[in-house]
Amino acid sequence: MNSTLLTNILRFVLLLAVQILIFNNMTFLGFIIPLPYLLFIILFPVNGNKSGLLVASFLLGIIMDVFSNSGGIHATACLTLAYLRPSLFKFAFGVSYEYQTIKLNDVLTPERFSFISLAVLIHHFTLFLLEAFQISFFLDLLIRTLLSAVFTIISCIIIIYLIKPNKK
Amino acid sequence: MQQIFNFIFKNSNRLLFLLLLCVSLLLTIQSHSFHKSRIISSANFLSGGVYERINNISEYLNLKTENEALALENARLKSIVFNTKDTLALQKFEKIKGVDPKDIVVSKVIHNSYNVHENFITLNSGSLQGIKPDMGVINSLGIIGIVDKTSPKYSTVVSILNVKSQINAKIKKSNHFGSLIWNGKSTGFVQLVDVPRLASVRKGDTIVTGGQSVIFPENINIGTIHKVYIDNKTNYYTLDIKLFNDMTNLGHVYIIKSEDREELNNLEKRTKDE
């Protein structure tokens, strides 16, 4: 029970609020919405409680679903991302993951960038696959995933730079 | 026994993941298979309240377009009142409505989605105002959708921009019927499928609601024909229809309470039972 927990609760609420109030109203070309709320899962502490992360991402997704009338697609996508996160860490950061010294909330390096892009792509692909729910939209699905992922990654990086703790 | 516990402890994360995944997939599949069984919807107290607050602020940004639409509608209604000698036009107007004025509820759109395949609209009136599922929603320009779920103060509407929605429509000139669907591509266009080849269709013809469905009264505007295709498999026409409504910018809407519908449904049910 310390500041990490508080930070995460605050992040959970703030990111959801920002997503629903601001980013849900930002649409490009009629179908692309940036979804920076999944930054909560990306920025969750590396050595944090894994079951806690699973439950929190499920709640995060369910709340998004309530607000966008979409059944359980956000919940499923968030849950998948949360479950695959350790493997993504291993893929993007290699050995240093074992020492648990990663700080994502910092200057952008190639490793951090690849981690964020992979996470966003996995989340968006699951999301749009479940949203279309049929294979006939497959090309459309890929286009949606890629375009939305670009905008989400950009908004995620901007938010990371905005909330980055300043130390000098 | 010990081993079972060991297994559960060792794989607790995986088991938790699978459990939660099952729940979320169940919700997803339920929402896709039959729209009535939707458990999670934005017509609840929490999200309805939040959307209403947001709308209170954002509606100021749309006051100008809303005013213009109202002025246009006013002008149209005035022209009908002043030209009462032209009895033909008056009759036509009454026919378009086809419902008692007391059966129309004015409501406000507090949340509108148009960027996914299954789009829903949230309105700020619910069962307290007498709104029930399956009522038709229109505005001055044309149809909007069909009421899906209601709570005491809010209701959700299946927008015509929803790949699951299917509405009976016809060509105004020739009375040929088809069903109105959306292919999920553009917010300005919907498709009318299964129009018989006998029908004479031309670009620019008006499409209106047909009389076969009890949800909408007959002859409510939808849009104009934009493109004509012939379906290779079925040899029916498929028409691209340009909507009169801008579905990305909705303000006030009218909900049609049709008393006839229950009577008709009961009659059809009785006929089937016998």
Interface residues (C-beta under 8 A of the other chain):
Chain A: I20 L21 N25 T27 G30 F31 I32 I33 K50 S51 L54 V55 F58 G61 I62 D65 V66 F67 S68 N69 S70 G71 G72 I73 A75 T76 L79 T80 A82 Y83 L130 E131 A132 F133 F137 D140
Chain B: S12 N13 L16 F17 L20 L21 V23 S24 L25 L26 L27 T28 I29 Q30 S31 H32 R38 I40 S41 S42 N44 L46 S47 V50 Y51 I54 S58 S113 Y114 N115 V116 H117 E118 F120 T122 T156 G184 K185 S186 T187 T248
